[in-house]
Amino acid sequence: MKSLLARKVPSKAERYFSTGISMITSYSTKGPNVMAAEWVLQISYNPVLIAIFIHKGSQTLKNIEKTKEFGVNVASKEQTAQVSVAGGYSGFEIDKINLKNIFKTFTPQKIKSLMISGCTINAECNLVRKEKLGDHVMLVGKVVHIKHDDTKSPLLYHKGRYFGLGPMVEHDRQEVLTTKSILEFFKDLAQGRFVLKCAGVLVESKKNVLVIKWPKTKLETIPFSIPPAGKNQRKHLKKTIREMKLDIQIEKESTMKRLVLKNGKDIQRINFIIFNGKSNSTKSNTWNPKQDDVIANLV
Ligand SMILES: Cc1cc2nc3c(=O)[nH]c(=O)nc-3n(C[C@H](O)[C@H](O)[C@H](O)COP(=O)(O)O)c2cc1C
């Protein structure tokens, strides 16, 4: 038992994963228990399912196998003491959850395992699946009651250390300042979508690129299509090119442009997957001088 309880601390690449930390609550005839777990993951929306991965020597695993239920209490950044105690001792060693200066608990709605106060999320789960995987056991719980606290911020875990959330990271997109009418044109195509996903073809000839003129606007762009979600974007582009009666061969090689079009405070995000193309009949096409960044300079 002793050797199983000793937590094997990973020494190399495993330490570079970043996770949150939860406190898993459970009970047995001997009383309630809590353990710390970083391997906790929501794995389905409907129903809401949460998978936890628990080592074989823990009291928590024994409890859950018997009672078929557990609580997932996602730790907030004020709870490093609770997590350290829940993870540093086994319920076989001490009665952790009843350490009055460490844990504050509340009575659950749908299960019997006590829940921990001060967390970002409290989810009450019924065990629906158990699977041995390597040296841990996956326990999948169906959430029967859940609540969250918006005022709390999660505790994070990386390289064996606790962290809080840092500042939000901005999307890495190329900013393109554009006119109101061009922005409106793309917003119309996006129809409220957060990101407009386009597939375009770049056909170059000497110092020019092939462009098409959009009806009712003076806008010229490389030929592109807006493939429906889930459809192969190259195939959809090919079809659109045929419908445009353009004689272009679309190659497999592609690049991705991530743009954010801006006009004042108004924006539209656009992803362009751009395929290289070859035109067989250069004469009948419309060509524009080639610029360094084709898409950015066309809009
Ligand atoms: C930050 C942290 C994260 C942990 N994550 C896990 C985990 O995901 N799975 C696991 O089996 N043990 C994990 N542990 C170790 C258990 O919490 C520890 O073995 C605990 O003593 C088990 O308690 P129990 O025997 O009362 O169930 C973690 C410990 C800490 C400190």
The ligand as an SDF file (V2000), in Angstrom:
LIG
                    3D

 31 33  0  0  0  0  0  0  0  0999 V2000
   -1.6040   19.0130   -7.8790 C   0  0  0  0  0  0  0  0  0  0  0  0
   -1.8680   17.5320   -7.7480 C   0  0  0  0  0  0  0  0  0  0  0  0
   -2.5010   16.8530   -8.7600 C   0  0  0  0  0  0  0  0  0  0  0  0
   -2.7550   15.4790   -8.6850 C   0  0  0  0  0  0  0  0  0  0  0  0
   -3.3930   14.8450   -9.6930 N   0  0  0  0  0  0  0  0  0  0  0  0
   -3.6950   13.5430   -9.5980 C   0  0  0  0  0  0  0  0  0  0  0  0
   -4.4480   12.8870  -10.6300 C   0  0  0  0  0  0  0  0  0  0  0  0
   -4.8640   13.4760  -11.6190 O   0  0  0  0  0  0  0  0  0  0  0  0
   -4.7040   11.5580  -10.4730 N   0  0  0  0  0  0  0  0  0  0  0  0
   -4.2730   10.8480   -9.3780 C   0  0  0  0  0  0  0  0  0  0  0  0
   -4.5340    9.6610   -9.2990 O   0  0  0  0  0  0  0  0  0  0  0  0
   -3.5750   11.4580   -8.3870 N   0  0  0  0  0  0  0  0  0  0  0  0
   -3.3050   12.7730   -8.4540 C   0  0  0  0  0  0  0  0  0  0  0  0
   -2.6500   13.3990   -7.4380 N   0  0  0  0  0  0  0  0  0  0  0  0
   -2.2400   12.6200   -6.2530 C   0  0  0  0  0  0  0  0  0  0  0  0
   -3.3910   12.3550   -5.2840 C   0  0  0  0  0  0  0  0  0  0  0  0
   -4.0880   13.5280   -4.9710 O   0  0  0  0  0  0  0  0  0  0  0  0
   -2.8050   11.7460   -4.0190 C   0  0  0  0  0  0  0  0  0  0  0  0
   -2.2420   10.4750   -4.3130 O   0  0  0  0  0  0  0  0  0  0  0  0
   -3.7820   11.6320   -2.8840 C   0  0  0  0  0  0  0  0  0  0  0  0
   -3.0600   11.3980   -1.7070 O   0  0  0  0  0  0  0  0  0  0  0  0
   -4.8250   10.5190   -3.0380 C   0  0  0  0  0  0  0  0  0  0  0  0
   -5.6850   10.6220   -1.9650 O   0  0  0  0  0  0  0  0  0  0  0  0
   -6.6650    9.4660   -1.4560 P   0  0  0  0  0  0  0  0  0  0  0  0
   -5.8160    8.2400   -1.1740 O   0  0  0  0  0  0  0  0  0  0  0  0
   -7.2320   10.0540   -0.1940 O   0  0  0  0  0  0  0  0  0  0  0  0
   -7.6840    9.2230   -2.4970 O   0  0  0  0  0  0  0  0  0  0  0  0
   -2.3750   14.7780   -7.5160 C   0  0  0  0  0  0  0  0  0  0  0  0
   -1.7310   15.4590   -6.4710 C   0  0  0  0  0  0  0  0  0  0  0  0
   -1.4850   16.8270   -6.5810 C   0  0  0  0  0  0  0  0  0  0  0  0
   -0.8060   17.5600   -5.4680 C   0  0  0  0  0  0  0  0  0  0  0  0
  1  2  1  0
  2  3  1  0
  2 30  2  0
  3  4  2  0
  4  5  1  0
  4 28  1  0
  5  6  2  0
  6  7  1  0
  6 13  1  0
  7  8  2  0
  7  9  1  0
  9 10  1  0
 10 11  2  0
 10 12  1  0
 12 13  2  0
 13 14  1  0
 14 15  1  0
 14 28  1  0
 15 16  1  0
 16 17  1  0
 16 18  1  0
 18 19  1  0
 18 20  1  0
 20 21  1  0
 20 22  1  0
 22 23  1  0
 23 24  1  0
 24 25  2  0
 24 26  1  0
 24 27  1  0
 28 29  2  0
 29 30  1  0
 30 31  1  0
M  END
$$$$
